[in-house]
Amino acid sequence: MEDENQPEPDFCTTILSRFSTSTDPQHHHLCSIISNISQSLKHLNHPLTPLAYLLATCTSLDKLLSSDPNPPPHHIHPLITIVCMVLPTISPAVIRKQNDCVSGLLTRVVMMMSHDDGVVVSGLKCVSHLLVVGHRTSWSHVSNCLFGVLLRFIADSRLKVRKQAHLCLRDVMQGFQETSVLSPASEAIATTFEKFLQLAGGLDTNPNPNPQEGSRAQEVLYVLDSLKDTLPLVSLKFSTRILYYFKYLLALHQPVATRRITDALYLLCLQPTVDVSPEALVDLLCSLATSVSSNEMSGDNLSFVARLLDAGMKKVCSLNRHACVVKLPVVFSAFKDILASEHEEPLSVAMEALKSLIHTCIDGSLIKQGVDQIMASGSVRKSAPTIIEKLCATVESLLDYRFAAVWDMSFQVVAAMFDKLGEFSSCFLKGTLKSLEGIQKLPDDDFLYRKQVPRVSLQLHDCMGVAVVALGPETFLKLLPLNVEAKDLSDVNVWLFPILKQNIVGARLSFFNESLLDNIKFLKLKSTRNLDGLVYSMWSLLPSFCNYPVDTAESFNDLEKELCRSLREESDFRGVICSSLQILVQQNRRITGAENEPYGKVSISQQRAVSVYTPEVAARNLDVLRSSAREILSTLSRVFMKSTKDDGGSLRVAILTCIDCRTIGEFASIADKSVVSKLYKSTMEKLLKVTHEASKIQNTKGSSSMEIDNLPNETSPSLTRAKLYDLAAALLPGFGTKEVDHLFDAVELALKDSESLIQKKAYKVLSTILEHDDSFIARRFEELLKLMFEAMHSCHFSAKRHRLDCLYFLIVHVSKSNKKTRNRAYEIIVEIGHACVDEDKGGNKENLYNFFNMVAGGLAGESPHMISAAVKGMARLTYEFNDLLSNAFDVLPSTFLLLQRKNREINKVRIF
């Protein structure tokens, strides 16, 4: 480790260590000179400080320049290199004291040796450093002479010198920010630019200029190169003056100059903190915009111009909104021309720019101006179109057939405009909506891109969806009706149904009730079988209208009557109606905090709709839904009990049964307890009655054997009992402790019923109770374990899945309980295992294996607690019964996979 107190090497040592091993003769010469200077300083007993080296080197330079008006460059170059290297090592305060003598000498060196590239490059670096760290309180201290030296070389014909001058000018102007010398320095730059323009007489368009004129024009281009990085650093007054010259040069339509100007403008616009004249900038941008259509540009240039127009108009908008919006039509027209061009590269750039400007530059005041003008004009329009109308006309024109090749992009721009205008789209985009309809109805022969590019149809439907959200379904369907009254079904806009279904949110229930239900009634009057699909499509919109509607409290009672009638009379629509009712209850419960479920990923339109749903609004909605719960629960219960396979097949009945039960559960959760209790009491009375009837039938048959896969007919007491069990379980979310205990007592005997269907339903109801109410498990845990043990031998194989569910919830409860409870649960598991192999009671090893596999089924559980409990249960059984070791090996791969999870509850379990 090096000694921290060791002195730093002097400047000479640093130079020698850097260049002494070089093979370049100039570096050897440099080392020789610095060594001589070091020896001289030592001989004179001067300290070997950077300042001493600077002064000694400057003295040597001064002697050379004074003794020889044309000194050899190889004598000057190493000395100016030493100055260039030593200056950054000296403190700014010291440099400022020596500024006058050093700056004067550097000026003489650079001007006298301007023909040597190396000397000039090193000299410009020195000049830049002196300007940045020197006095910056007044222009005289900065030294107009030094700054003039820097400006002299920005148009030098030598690339190396010119680039160095541009870099130095940028660094100097950066250092001048927030100082008093910024303005005179900026003026000097503007004046220099103006001088070169005057000398060149502009950029002569003569194809055969004389050499002198060509050289002057080239110098202007070099100055433009320097302004690319420097323009953002120039003060506002003089940057405006430079922008004026830019406009003059753009008018010449010289590509070499235009590209340099656009480069400079783009960097200027990308810097949000840089101030610029919005009037001058937008004037330039409009000149570029008009040149898009009047001049042939390459795809690369069109892309760049599109990006510049986007960034530039945003910059202008942030500085002066009015200056921006009055020129937006010109810029939009330019983007339209780009989209119509044959170049592929700039298409997406133009599309994104249009979308960006629509969202950034169009605001409420601009929209209001257009709406007010339309309202004031009435049916006869005499005034000129407003700015927003011009913009909308340009956007609509993108749907012309000549843009068919880029319709996928046009649709995105149109969608952006619909989204921005919102409900005011009805004022400005009526024709656009009709154009979209016309494109949708084009035959495939005229809409070739529909087949060639599948995303075109997707983009079209997405665009229409945004229009639905912006306008709302009522206005949208007023402008673009479904046309269900058409005599010819082909004239009905059936293609709108999926679009409406996917995008309606925050609508009015009253509109569905008053308008769409009227259409449904109209279609039914036709009594045509072909219209059934259309009627269903109309009903399929109901869930979307129930997606955060704005008038639930005001309109649901009116809708309730028709919904209940349809539930009773039209089984085809039960699923749609029940799903809609579930949505209404769930969303309002979530808002009030009664249901802690995450929202998940939702659209912006849904976020807007949810924002209107305050807890107060949701509470009022739930009050109205609660007032309807009695009728809805009664209707659903009757429909549920009357449903048969004739309603559409066993699978469809199973699906509808699930939907019915969930809907009953949702309304039971919000209904008054008295309503739920009364319905439950009625259900259980019917269950008791039908159970007695089933018992009589069973006694009449004289059969005591368990029914195996003998499904009852539709009117049998067994099927009725099964439905009543399902209905009772569906009401569970509205139960109190009393009802839960009563339902369990009713289920307990059914677990040993001889009929497989009843046993299966009993286990299903019990698993529902256990899932719903953990406090019930805690209250009757011992009783439940005993029941599971006693009912094991009589369990029909069709009921085992629901029995496993019951064990699942019991084990989950155990995993969360205290040690005493867990130990008792493990004892019960072992007792069940011994009962399985008890030959005196009909047991065998196969029963034990089945029981082990049932416990192992918990490995597929959703919660870590369940998985952990399943592994512990298997471990306890394996420890007690050696015969299970082979079964345990079968589940080892699954266990190893589980142990890879990063969950402490699972990982703390050890392999058994």
Disulfide bonds with the S-S distance in Angstrom:
none
